[in-house]
Amino acid sequence: MRKPAILACVAVLLTGATGRHSYDLIIRGGTIYDGTGGTPYRGDVAIRGDRIVAVGRVRGSAARVVDATGLAVAPGFINMLSWSNESLIADPRGMSDTKQGITLEVMGEGWSMGPLSPEMARREENRQADIRYKIGWSTLGGYLDWLTRRGIAPNVASFVGATTVRIHELGEGDVTPSEAQLARMQGLVRAALNEGAMGLGSSLIYAPATYAKTPELVALARAAHQCGGMYISHMRSEGDELLEAVDELITISRQSGAPAEIYHMKQGGRNAWGKYPAMVAKIESARAEGLRITADMYTYTAGATGLDAAMPTWVQAGGTEQWIARMKDPAIRARVLAEMRAPGKGWENLLYNAGGADKVILLAFKNPKLKPLSGKTLAEVAALRGTSPEDTAIDLVIEDGTRVGTAYFLMNEANVAQQTALPWMAFGSDAASQAPEGVFLKASAHPRAYGNFARLLGKYVREERTTTLADAVRRLSGFPASNLGIKDRGVLKTGNFADLAIFDPATIGDTATFDRPQQYATGMRHVFVNGVQILRNGEPTGATPGRFVHGPGWNRCPAR
């Protein structure tokens, strides 16, 4: 047993965790992985109310005891890239993530649920697909407060989206902000941080985010940093210009002062696979310089986005409606088709990078007539229609009135496996928390929604041993909590909030596949959020103790 573990046990004995104290709950006899990466040890966790009050050898009685013999007892896991902003409205249980031990969903990849102008709110309501709801808020903090008041199982947090801030002031066109407009955008960022946002999130391959130049992003990241927030980005390229995109992220961090994280780090497309060593070297060089550059990832070789990522961004200026209208023009359509069949120049062509339409799966449609195509490849639908894959993609967007949810096979398994061992790598599903029932059956899904975290612990930790269980738990809990500036979650220690994931290391794993994606992970036994059990013996309890977890600028961020 390492020294800190011994000290933890001694501390419990010295501080009076004895029979004269009572607890609401004691989790007994599990193997404690405390979220620091230290040596695991056999021990107990005592909870009173929403807090951990003892860790180690706990004596005394409790209203309830959970026997964790043979199980791992860990801090609740943090999903660094969650798209649960709408799915939790439809189903507050967050089932696919709850069954993997997620206790904090962190949203805001470029787009966030605020700030919204009245026009933005109306437009977003019109664009809603299967999950329908009335927007009754205008700020990001207002949304998160509204969501938690309704009742949700997990805790939630969010970055403010650079795209959302841009649309608020500039619309969806390809424009550069004036000094006055940029100052207002910075004000929106500071306001969101004051409401509790974790920092600034960008998503730079998509219109209109892609129209933002580096100085604009530096200015917004600087505003976030003034409030203690970080910068996190889906970089401008994950393929042909991957290394240049890493340079831009590092530049933004250096010039703004903000720590920076790479969303879903990958090397997208065969031509980028060999850039893995150079990418890691750039990041580690920046870290050695003193910059806090980190990353997160999902544990699959396919990403998921939309058919917009197969089309040039110039045609998308002005938003979905204008994009569709332009593609009905024969001359514009011909130009788009030509560009779709070549490497993207100044934009990321995921259809080309995937290497063919047979490596593209259609996942989600809004038009009921198109829903039967969910789960088919773009190549299969093109063959059914007798049109080229590129023509088919354009037709589907026009017919559906959306970007069409799509998965692209882009990554190399060897690189994915290597990434799971990086000490500065956290994890995010890049998906909604959902269930194989109700509204969620109206579309297909990427298996990462059901298996991302369990896959790490099963495939990569237990089977392939790319990293240790203790370090994997650290990078699912204590490490991202520290990056986000959360001081009282992420580690099992006295005084922290009682967010816990209790699982069987021998059986935890993913079962979802691309053919059958809506399949729950196995091996997670119990999950607690703020001291309340949301998963008992692998099944949901129906409890909704989730809270809005605020960032470091909450109620202390200056207006200017």
N, C-alpha and C positions, 0 to 999 in steps of 0.2 A: 504494500500500500504506500503510495507516495506521501510525502510530508503534508501537503495541503489537505489531503483526505483525512489524515490522522488529526490534524488541527480542527477540521470541521466537526469530527466526532467529539473531540475534547470540549470544543466550544459549546456544543449542545449540552453536555453533561454539566459544565460549569455555570451555564446560564439558567439552569433550573427546569429543564424539560423532564420533570419527575412526576410522580403520582399526584402531587398536590396541584398540578395544572391539568386543565382539561382542554381538549381540542375538538373542533368540529369533525375533523377527518384525520386519520393517519393512514398513509400508504406504507405498508410494512414489507420488508424483506426483499425489495427489488434491488437490482443492480443500478446504481445511480450514475448516470452520465450527466454531469452538472451543467454542461454547455460551455465550459471553459476549454475543453479538449484535454483535461487532466485524466489521470488514471481512474477508471471506474471503480466503485467499491460497493459492497453490500451495505444497505442502510435503509432508513425510513425517512419519510417526509411528513411533517405535521402541518396542518392548515387550520387557521382560524379566520372565519369570514372570507375575505377575498385575498388573503395574504398567506405566504409561507411563514411559519413562525419557528420552525426547527427543521434541521436537516442533519442526518447522521444516525446516531443511536438514540432513538426517542423512547423515553419511558412515559408511562401514564396511560390514561384512557381517552377515548374519543367517542363521540356520538356514533361514528361509523368508521369501520376499518376496511381497507381494501388490501387483500393479500396479493402482493406483486412478486411472489416467489417465482424465479425463473424468467422474469420479465425485465426489460430495460425501462427505467424511469428517467425521463428526459424533460427538459423545458419544452413547452409547446413550440411547434415549428413556425417559422415566418416565411410566408410566400412573398418573395420580393417583387414578383410581377404577376399580379392578379387582375383578371378581368371580371371580377365578381360584382362590379358596380350595379349591373342590372339583374344578374342571376339571384342575388340575395333579396331583391325585391320580389321575385317570383317564388323563391323558396328560401326562407331565412335559415334553414339548417345547414346550407353549404355542404351538402353531403359528400361529394367526391373528394373534397379537401378535408372535411372532418374525419373521414375514414382513413386519412393519411397523417393525422396528428397536427394539422394546421390550426393554429389559434390566433394568427394575425394575418389578414389579407391586406397587402399594400398595393394600392392602385395608382393610376396616373401616368401611364406610358404615353406621353405626348398629349393625349386627350384626357380631360378630367371633367367631373360633373359640375364644375363651376370654375371661374365666374361665368355667368350666362347673362347676356342682355335679353330683353323680351323677345327680340327677333330670333336670337339663337335658340331660345327655349321653344318657340313655335316651330322652328325648322327641325329641331331634334325630335320633337313629338311626331312630326310628319314622317320622319325617317325611321321611326321605330319599327321593328319587325315582329317577331313572335311574342316578345315580352312587351306589353303595353302598360304605360303608367302616365299619370299627370305630373308634370314638373311644377312643383310648388315652391321652389327655392331659386335663388339667384347666385348664391356663393357656394364655394366648395365646402366650407364649414357648415353652411346651412344644410347641404345634402347629407353630410355625414351625421349631423345631429338628427336629421329627419329619419335616416335609415336606422340608427340605433334606437330611437324612440319607438319605432315600429316593432323592434325586437328581432335580433339576429343571434345566431349561435357564436360565430367567431368575433374577435375584435377586428376593427378596420382602421386603416390609415390611408393617406393618399399624398402623392406629389401633386402640385399644380401643373397642368399641362401647358407647355410652351405653345403648342398649337392652339389650345383653347384661348390663351391670353392673346395670341396673334389675331385669331378670328374676332375676338371681342373688339379690338381696336382697328383692324385692317380689313376685315372680311376674309374671304377665301381666295382672293386673287393673288397674282404674282406681283407683289408690290414691296417696296422698301419703306420702312417707317421713317417719318420725319423725326427730328429731335424731340418735338413735343409729343408725338405719338409713342416714341420709345420710352419717354419719361412716364407716360401714363401706363404703359405696359409694365414697367418696373414697379409702379405703384400697385398694380393688380397682384404682382408676385408678392410684394411685401404684405399686402392685405391678406392674401391666402396663407402666408406663413404665420401671420398673427392669429389667424383662425385655427391654426394647428397643422397645416400642410408640412410634409417632411422636407420639401425642397422643390426643385424644378425638374420636370421630366420632359424630354424631347423625343421625337420619333421622326427622324430626318429623311427617310426614303419616301415619305408620303406627302402628297399635296394636301394643304398648303405649307406644311412644315418645311418641306424641302426648299422653299423659296427664301427661307431665313439664311442670311449670311453669318459668318463666324462672329463679327463684331456685335450683331444683335444678340446672339446667344451668350456672348461674354457679358454683355450688359445685364441680361436677365439673370444669369447665374450669379453675377456680383450682387444683385438685389437679394437673391435667395441666401447667399453667404452672409450678408449683413444681418440676417435673422437666424444664423446658425444652421441653415439648410445646406443640403448637398445638391449636386447636379447629377442626373442619371439619364442615359441616352441610348435609344436605338440609333446607332451611328449612321452617318450619311451613306456608308457602304459597308457591306459584310462580304463582298465578293471581289470584283476587279480592283477596287480602290480601297481595300480593307486597311492597308497600312497607313494610307493617307488619312483615312477616317479616324484611326487611332491617334494619329498626330493631332488632328483637329480637337479631339476630346481632351487630350493632354494640354493643348494650348488653351482651351477654354478653362480648364482647371487652374493652370498656372496664372493666367491673366485675371481671372475672377477671384482667385483665392479659395474657391469652393472645392471640397473633395468631389471626385467624380467616379461614377460607376458605369460600366458597360452593360446595357441590357442584353440578355440572352446571347452571350458571347458565342460566336461561331465563325466558321470559314465556309461561306455559302457558295457552292459551285465547285466543280472539280478543279478549275484553274486557281482556286483560292486555298485548296487543301494544304498545299506545300508551304503556305505562309504562316502556319501555326507557330513554328519556332521564332520567327521574326516578330510576330505579334506579341508573344509572351515576353520576348526580350525587350521590346519597347515599353511594355507595362512595367516590367521589373526595373528597368533603368529609371523610369519616372519615379517609381516608389523609392529607389535608392537615393534619388535627388531630394526626397522629402515630401513629394506629392502623394496624397492618399488616393491612389487609383485602385479600384476594385472591380469585380464583375459578378454577374450571376448567369445562370444557364438553365436550360431544360435538358433532360437526359435522352433525347431522341435525335434521329438523323433527318427528320423532316420538320420544317417550320409550318406555321399556319398563319395566313393573312387573308388577302383578297385578290381578285383578278386585277385590281388597280395596280398591283405590284408587277404585272406583266405588260403594262402600258406606259408610254412616256408621260411624264408629269405635266408637260405643257398643255396637253389636251384636257387635263383635269382642273385647270385653273377656274376658280369661281364656284366650285362645289359639284356635287353629284349631278344635279339637274343640268348644269351647263355642260358638264362632261358628256352626258348622254346625248344632249342635243347636238353637240359637235359631231359625234360619231355617226349621226344620221346623215351627215353631209358626205357625199361620195368622195370628194376630193380629200377631205380631212381623213376619212376612213382609210383611203389608200395610203396616205402618209403614215398613219398609225400602224397599219399592217406591215409596211416595209420596216418600220423601226422595231416592231415586235419580233421580227425574224433575224435580228442582228444583236450583238452585244449592246447593252445600254450605254449611251454616251451622255454622261451627266445625270443619269438616272439608273436605278437598279432593276434590271430585267430578270425577274425570278423565273419566268418560263424558259428563257434561254439558258440561264444558269443551271436550272434543274436538268437540262439535257434532253428534254422532250416532253410531250403532252402526256405520255404514259406515266410520268413521274409527278403528275399533278392530280390531286383528288379534290373533287367538288364536295364541300361540306354543308353549306347553308344557303338557302334561298328564302326570299320573302314571298314570292309569287307561288300560290298553292299548286299551280300547274307545273311548276318546275321542281317541286320538292321530291318527286320520285327519282330525280337525277342525283340526289344526295348519296354520297358514297361511291359514285362512279368516277373514273378518271376522265380528264378532259379528252383524252384520246378516244375513249369509248363513246362519249357523247358526240364527238366530232364524226366518228364513223356512223353512228346512228342517224345523224343529220345529213351526212354526205357533204360536209363542209370542212374547210381546213381548221386546225386547232385555233389559229389566231382569229379567223372569222367567227368561229363558235364562241370564243371568249367574248368578243365584242357583242355578239347577238345575245348572249346570256345576260350581260350587264344591262343592255337595253331592255330586254324582256322582264328582268327582275327589278329594275329600278334601284339596284344596290351594287356594291362592289363585289358581291358574291363571295361567301366564305370559302377559302381554298387552302389546301395543304400542298407544300412543295418539298420534294425530297432533294436536299441540297448538301447535307453534311456527310463527313466520313466518320465511321464508327470508331476508328483508332483515335482520332482527334477528340471525339466526345469522351472516350474513356480517359484519355490523358487529362482533359480539363477537370474531371471530377476530383483529381488529386491536388489541384492548385490550392495553396493555402489561403489565397485571397478570393476564392470563388464561393459565392452564395448560390441559392437556387430559387427559381421562380417558374411557375407553370405556364405563364403567358396564356392563361385560359380562365374561363369562368368555373366557379364551383357549382356543380350541377348534380342531377340525379337521373337515372334511366327511367323516367316516368314523366307524365304530364307534358307541359309545354316543351320540355327538353327533347322529347322524342320527335318534334317537328323538324329537327335538323340532325345531321350527323355531328361528329366531334373529332378532335384530335385526341389520341389516347393519353396525351400528357395531362388532360383535364382530370383523369381518373388515376393516373399512375406515376406522375413525375417524381414524387418524393419517395414513395415506396420502391420505385425502380432503383433509385440511388442506393437505398439501404439493402435491397435484396440483390439485384444484379451486380452492382458495382462494389458494394462493401462486402457482402457475404460470399458471393460467387467468384467475382473476379479480383477482389482484394486490391482494388486500385487505391483505396484509402482505408483508414481504420474507422470503426464505428464511433469512437470517441471524437475523432476529428470531423467526421460527417455530421454528428450531432452539433458540434460547435458551429459549423458553417450553416446549419439550419436554424440556429437559435442565438447564441451569444454573440457571434460575429456580426450578423445583420443588425441585431439590436444595437450594438455598439456603433456601427456605421450610421444608423438612423438617429443616434443621439438619445435612444431610449435607455434610461438608467435603471428602471425597476422591472424590467422583463428580460427574458432571454437566458437567464442563469438561475439555477436552483440554489437560492440562498435566502437566509432569513431576511424578511422585510420586503422581498419581491412579491409581485402579484402571482397568484397561484394559477399559472397557465402550465399545464403538464400534458405530455404525451407518453402513454405507457403501452409498450408493444413487445411482441415476441420476436427477438432478433433471428430466430430460426425459421420463422414462417413469413415475416413481412415481405411483401413483394407486389409487383403490378400484375394484373391479369388482362388489362385492356390492350387491344391490338388495333391496327389500322382497319382490319376487316370487321372486328367487333370492338369498337372503341368504348362503348358505354358499359364497362364492367368495373366494379369496385375493386380496389386493392384489398389485400388480405393482411392479417397480422396485427393490426392496431386494435388493442383491447379497450382502453379507457382514455378519454380525453377530458380535461378540465379547463374551463375558461373562467378566470376571476373566481376560482374556488368552487365553481358550479360544474357538475358533470354534464357534458353534452354528448358523450359516447360511453355506453356501458356495455361491456362484453360484446363490443363490436357493433352495437345498435344505437341509433340516436335516442336521446331521452326526450327531445322536444323542448328542452330548456333554451332560453335565448338571453344569455348573460353578456353578450358581446358589447363592447364599448368602443368609442372613438378614441384611439390612441393618438395623442397630440405630439407634434414635432417640437423641437427645442425653441422655436420662435413664438410659441403659443402665448398670446397676451403680453408679449414683451418686444414685439417687432416694431421698430420705428416707422412712422408713416412715410418719411422721406429719407 
